[in-house]
């Protein structure tokens, strides 16, 4: 069965590389060439202010050589020292040539920011947009932001910026965000609110990389986010990819549960497609099922193919 409910498909792993460091970019692109993962050239947080010029030069260089590699760009925010519209000015030719897969747009604070992104991109070919939830204001306006993302054709989903969220709340960010009750509650709310709208969620980065022992917190967080309904995770080093991949693989018990959910929906509604068009509560194993459960079941079956 073809699983369909997500507004758009998103990569399981998105590998972010600071755009001012060529050796990191080349390693990331080599990794992406051998996998189905996406590479993001970061023009924002990962780039020191005095290296912005090198980041622009490198981004231009590698986009000219992109071929069929799925390159994304993490832009600067709508408001900041360097702004989103400045990035679009030099990226315009690559958008028109369809050499950029999409944009990760940081520091979203309200629906007005998304409206401004759409206004700036007006007249250019359609391009995928992923918005990063990483501010207090974004969390305060979460439902309004998700509503406009749901209604925006080019918006593929969201990711969560744990570093910035932790700083804004004055929290020392643990290696696994589930060790902090506030961050855990934020994760639950963001994933629940997004998945009920068929919006994909990518978990934010963990800094640990290297050997298996140092990446245990990353693996645990990825596993918990996957079980909650997240669709993928951001990586900052190629060594994190296999750990994330394995963490998102469902257990046999989860696959069995997912197949039972889908069988129930097909029996009651004729097909999953029919249910998605007109979702509502239904009886599943003597309890109430809903769209979120169907979404999770389809995600499990997708992840089984990893």
MISE-49725 format. One line per field, with one value per residue (C-alpha): residue in one letter; x, y, z; residue number from 0. Coordinates in nm, 4 decimals, padded with zeros to 6 digits. Example, Ala and Ser with C-alpha at 12.3 -4.5 7.8 and 13.67 -1.06 7.14 Angstrom:
! residues 2
type A_S
u 01.2300_01.3670
v -00.4500_-00.1060
w 00.7800_00.7140
seq 0_1
END
This chain:
! residues 306
type X_X_X_X_X_X_X_X_X_X_X_X_X_X_X_X_X_X_X_X_X_X_X_X_X_X_X_X_X_X_X_X_X_X_X_X_X_X_X_X_X_X_X_X_X_X_X_X_X_X_X_X_X_X_X_X_X_X_X_X_X_X_X_X_X_X_X_X_X_X_X_X_X_X_X_X_X_X_X_X_X_X_X_X_X_X_X_X_X_X_X_X_X_X_X_X_X_X_X_X_X_X_X_X_X_X_X_X_X_X_X_X_X_X_X_X_X_X_X_X_X_X_X_X_X_X_X_X_X_X_X_X_X_X_X_X_X_X_X_X_X_X_X_X_X_X_X_X_X_X_X_X_X_X_X_X_X_X_X_X_X_X_X_X_X_X_X_X_X_X_X_X_X_X_X_X_X_X_X_X_X_X_X_X_X_X_X_X_X_X_X_X_X_X_X_X_X_X_X_X_X_X_X_X_X_X_X_X_X_X_X_X_X_X_X_X_X_X_X_X_X_X_X_X_X_X_X_X_X_X_X_X_X_X_X_X_X_X_X_X_X_X_X_X_X_X_X_X_X_X_X_X_X_X_X_X_X_X_X_X_X_X_X_X_X_X_X_X_X_X_X_X_X_X_X_X_X_X_X_X_X_X_X_X_X_X_X_X_X_X_X_X_X_X_X_X_X_X_X_X_X_X_X_X_X_X
u 00.0000_00.1258_00.1344_00.0234_-00.0977_00.1986_00.1577_00.4991_00.7678_01.0719_01.4172_01.4771_01.8111_01.9063_02.2805_02.3655_02.7048_02.8344_02.8694_03.2045_03.3936_03.4596_03.5926_03.2713_03.0570_03.2446_03.2128_02.8398_02.7851_02.9809_02.7608_02.4425_02.5595_02.5583_02.2335_01.8839_01.9565_01.9486_02.2363_02.1800_02.4327_02.3996_02.4273_02.3020_02.3871_02.6815_02.8616_03.0517_02.9650_03.3080_03.2766_02.9463_03.1256_03.3055_02.9761_02.8095_03.1072_03.1089_02.7322_02.7515_03.0386_02.8679_02.5248_02.6904_02.8214_02.5166_02.4061_02.1261_02.2339_01.9487_02.0983_01.8989_02.0002_01.9476_01.8945_01.9228_01.5989_01.3433_01.4823_01.8485_02.1901_02.1681_01.8154_01.6345_01.5723_01.9486_02.0086_01.7364_01.9012_02.2123_02.0246_01.7645_01.9482_01.9770_01.6065_01.5227_01.7600_01.6010_01.9377_01.8097_01.5837_01.4453_01.5043_01.5231_01.4112_01.5087_01.3778_01.0128_00.8162_00.4652_00.2462_00.3533_00.7077_00.5757_00.3669_00.6822_00.8782_00.6038_00.5955_00.9728_00.9590_00.6606_00.7298_01.0009_00.9533_00.7924_01.0453_01.0158_01.0069_01.0788_01.0339_01.2407_01.0532_01.3150_01.1798_00.9429_00.7263_00.6977_00.5839_00.3326_00.1925_00.2425_-00.1120_-00.1413_00.1962_00.1016_-00.2308_-00.0603_00.2016_-00.0798_-00.2393_00.0866_00.1450_00.5254_00.5663_00.6792_00.7036_00.8951_01.2017_01.2728_01.5743_01.6589_01.9716_01.7881_01.4801_01.6994_01.8790_01.5545_01.4197_01.7513_01.7911_02.1160_02.0348_02.1025_02.2364_01.8933_01.6168_01.3859_01.5960_01.4386_01.0657_01.0037_01.1826_01.0000_00.6645_00.7582_00.8483_00.5171_00.3152_00.4989_00.4841_00.1214_00.0100_00.1961_00.1020_-00.2679_-00.2374_-00.0438_00.2686_00.6055_00.8375_01.2147_01.3855_01.6645_02.0344_02.2389_02.6009_02.7503_02.9200_03.2084_03.1773_02.8700_02.9165_02.9212_02.6107_02.3897_02.1920_02.1388_02.0107_01.7755_01.6335_01.5880_01.4114_01.1753_01.0987_01.0295_00.7912_00.6140_00.5571_00.8542_00.9429_01.3189_01.6094_01.8747_02.2381_02.5600_02.8099_02.8046_02.8763_02.5296_02.3442_02.3458_02.2583_01.9553_01.8570_01.8649_01.6772_01.3903_01.3513_01.0284_01.0115_00.8177_00.5514_00.5164_00.4859_00.2184_00.0251_00.0547_-00.0767_-00.3708_-00.4548_-00.4451_-00.6518_-00.9110_-00.9281_-00.9570_-01.2389_-01.4363_-01.3697_-01.2794_-00.9286_-00.6842_-00.7292_-01.1016_-01.0320_-00.7720_-01.0219_-01.2762_-01.1028_-01.2804_-01.2858_-01.3254_-01.3197_-00.9887_-00.9303_-01.2046_-01.0579_-01.1030_-00.8750_-00.8169_-00.6163_-00.3004_-00.2992_-00.3417_-00.0563_00.1705_00.0786_00.1633_00.4892_00.5858_00.5211_00.7301_01.0163_01.0018_01.1457_01.4634
v 00.0000_00.3485_00.5667_00.9182_01.1308_01.3619_01.6906_01.6234_01.3592_01.4700_01.3134_01.0807_01.2529_01.6072_01.6684_02.0333_02.1743_02.5267_02.6920_02.8582_02.5272_02.3605_02.0298_01.9796_02.0619_01.8135_01.5402_01.6109_01.6066_01.2817_01.1302_01.2527_01.1099_00.7611_00.7897_00.9244_01.1965_01.5683_01.8124_02.1637_02.4422_02.6592_03.0352_03.1174_02.9831_02.7691_03.0618_03.3283_03.6852_03.7475_03.4317_03.5195_03.6256_03.2900_03.1107_03.2952_03.2256_02.8537_02.8221_02.9782_02.7442_02.4221_02.5117_02.5618_02.2042_02.0470_01.8076_01.5931_01.6170_01.7297_02.0515_02.2660_02.6031_02.7205_03.0902_03.3780_03.4772_03.7333_03.9686_03.9783_04.1245_03.9557_03.8976_03.6341_03.8736_03.9401_03.5668_03.5401_03.8196_03.6091_03.2765_03.3930_03.2571_02.9144_02.9087_02.9926_02.7202_02.4756_02.3957_02.4326_02.1652_02.3999_02.6348_02.5822_02.9144_02.9886_03.2081_03.2065_03.4055_03.4428_03.3781_03.7207_03.5872_03.3117_03.5629_03.7712_03.4693_03.3976_03.7628_03.7708_03.4508_03.5665_03.5418_03.2761_02.9070_02.7114_02.5848_02.3658_02.5501_02.4082_02.6401_02.6096_02.6401_02.7727_03.0821_03.1474_03.3539_03.0654_02.8366_03.0972_03.1250_02.7562_02.6737_02.9872_02.9108_02.5492_02.6552_02.8784_02.6099_02.3633_02.6074_02.6939_02.4622_02.4902_02.4452_02.0873_02.0936_02.2093_02.1269_02.2046_02.4138_02.2860_02.4984_02.8290_02.7147_02.6122_02.9478_03.1457_02.9574_02.9800_02.6028_02.4107_02.1814_01.8148_01.5807_01.4175_01.6785_01.4254_01.4622_01.8079_01.8207_02.1570_02.0538_01.7205_01.8998_02.1277_01.8259_01.6556_01.9692_02.0525_01.6977_01.6475_01.9811_01.9250_01.5616_01.6280_01.8677_01.6191_01.8369_01.6628_01.7205_01.6856_01.6674_01.9195_01.8544_01.6879_01.7993_01.4613_01.2642_01.0208_00.6760_00.4829_00.5593_00.9371_00.9152_00.7178_01.0301_01.1112_00.7592_00.7726_01.1121_01.0067_00.6884_00.8746_01.1402_00.8698_00.6910_01.0210_01.0769_01.2759_01.1982_01.2547_01.4283_01.6904_01.5708_01.7719_01.4928_01.1873_00.9575_01.0441_00.9131_00.5403_00.6061_00.8130_00.5590_00.2714_00.4759_00.5378_00.1706_00.0376_-00.2786_-00.5876_-00.4986_-00.1489_-00.2870_-00.5319_-00.2482_-00.0288_-00.3031_-00.3565_00.0168_00.0310_-00.2872_-00.1376_00.1875_00.0012_-00.2153_00.0792_00.3428_00.1412_00.2863_00.5079_00.7642_00.7861_00.8322_01.1051_01.3041_01.2967_01.2025_01.1431_00.9147_00.5402_00.2325_00.0496_-00.2406_-00.1104_00.2394_00.5521_00.5963_00.9250_01.0835_01.1059_00.7290_00.6645_00.9054_00.7269_00.3873_00.4960_00.6455_00.3177_00.1276_00.3803_00.3520_-00.0252_00.0141_00.1853
w 00.0000_-00.0806_00.2282_00.1560_00.4427_00.4928_00.3156_00.1603_00.1914_00.3919_00.4206_00.7144_00.7760_00.6789_00.7046_00.7775_00.6843_00.7646_00.4258_00.5024_00.5480_00.2118_00.3448_00.5469_00.2451_00.0270_00.2894_00.3236_-00.0525_-00.0882_00.1822_00.0130_-00.3182_-00.1679_00.0305_00.0046_00.2592_00.2007_00.2429_00.3779_00.3252_00.6346_00.5846_00.9335_01.2820_01.1779_01.0119_01.2130_01.1150_00.9626_00.7486_00.5794_00.2604_00.2351_00.2983_00.0092_-00.2191_-00.1330_-00.1692_-00.5147_-00.6090_-00.5007_-00.6366_-00.9749_-00.9466_-00.7867_-01.0644_-00.9214_-00.5591_-00.3317_-00.1913_00.0472_00.1908_00.5462_00.4984_00.7386_00.9163_00.8070_01.0707_01.1718_01.0913_00.7530_00.6279_00.4229_00.1330_00.1035_00.0657_-00.1985_-00.3972_-00.4608_-00.4733_-00.7234_-01.0296_-00.8646_-00.7764_-01.1365_-01.2587_-01.0076_-00.8494_-00.4938_-00.3465_-00.0847_00.2067_00.5806_00.7273_01.0900_01.3714_01.2659_01.5247_01.3802_01.0744_00.9470_00.8982_00.6718_00.4784_00.4291_00.3013_00.0488_-00.0570_-00.1155_-00.3206_-00.5283_-00.8998_-00.8604_-00.9404_-00.6523_-00.3988_-00.0881_00.2438_00.5889_00.8867_01.2030_01.5332_01.7759_01.9504_02.2404_02.0097_01.7629_02.0434_02.1629_01.8073_01.7249_01.6140_01.3992_01.2378_01.1706_01.0206_00.7643_00.6909_00.6304_00.3870_00.2049_-00.0889_-00.0898_00.2876_00.3467_00.7242_01.0302_01.2336_01.5996_01.7015_02.0472_02.0936_02.0543_02.2457_02.5392_02.5380_02.5255_02.8277_03.0140_03.0168_02.9937_02.7039_02.7904_02.5223_02.5228_02.5481_02.7182_03.0334_03.0793_03.1544_02.9842_02.6629_02.6697_02.7018_02.4108_02.1965_02.2732_02.1934_01.8698_01.7315_01.8339_01.6879_01.3599_01.3001_01.3532_01.0571_00.8391_00.8736_00.8819_01.1788_01.1829_01.5209_01.5773_01.6132_01.8853_01.9061_01.9977_01.7219_01.6861_01.8443_01.9537_02.3244_02.2745_02.0561_02.2971_02.3976_02.0283_01.9635_02.2620_02.1658_01.8021_01.9119_02.1453_01.8847_01.6269_01.8621_01.9283_01.5560_01.4236_01.0618_01.0627_01.2260_01.1538_01.1619_01.1727_01.1035_00.8731_01.1716_01.3081_01.0041_01.0784_01.4442_01.3423_01.0788_01.3274_01.5884_01.3475_01.2543_01.4073_01.6173_01.5062_01.7635_01.6190_01.2646_01.3817_01.5500_01.2388_01.0103_01.2455_01.2416_00.8626_00.8287_01.0637_00.8637_00.5329_00.6704_00.8087_00.5384_00.2267_00.2040_00.3879_00.1109_00.1896_00.5589_00.5026_00.2937_00.5762_00.9033_01.2312_01.5349_01.4894_01.7120_01.7193_01.9610_02.1925_02.2059_01.9965_01.6964_01.5148_01.2342_01.4464_01.5038_01.1314_01.0574_01.3046_01.1612_00.8072_00.9274_01.0968_00.7747_00.5808_00.8296_00.8072_00.4552_00.5834
seq 0_1_2_3_4_5_6_7_8_9_10_11_12_13_14_15_16_17_18_19_20_21_22_23_24_25_26_27_28_29_30_31_32_33_34_35_36_37_38_39_40_41_42_43_44_45_46_47_48_49_50_51_52_53_54_55_56_57_58_59_60_61_62_63_64_65_66_67_68_69_70_71_72_73_74_75_76_77_78_79_80_81_82_83_84_85_86_87_88_89_90_91_92_93_94_95_96_97_98_99_100_101_102_103_104_105_106_107_108_109_110_111_112_113_114_115_116_117_118_119_120_121_122_123_124_125_126_127_128_129_130_131_132_133_134_135_136_137_138_139_140_141_142_143_144_145_146_147_148_149_150_151_152_153_154_155_156_157_158_159_160_161_162_163_164_165_166_167_168_169_170_171_172_173_174_175_176_177_178_179_180_181_182_183_184_185_186_187_188_189_190_191_192_193_194_195_196_197_198_199_200_201_202_203_204_205_206_207_208_209_210_211_212_213_214_215_216_217_218_219_220_221_222_223_224_225_226_227_228_229_230_231_232_233_234_235_236_237_238_239_240_241_242_243_244_245_246_247_248_249_250_251_252_253_254_255_256_257_258_259_260_261_262_263_264_265_266_267_268_269_270_271_272_273_274_275_276_277_278_279_280_281_282_283_284_285_286_287_288_289_290_291_292_293_294_295_296_297_298_299_300_301_302_303_304_305
END
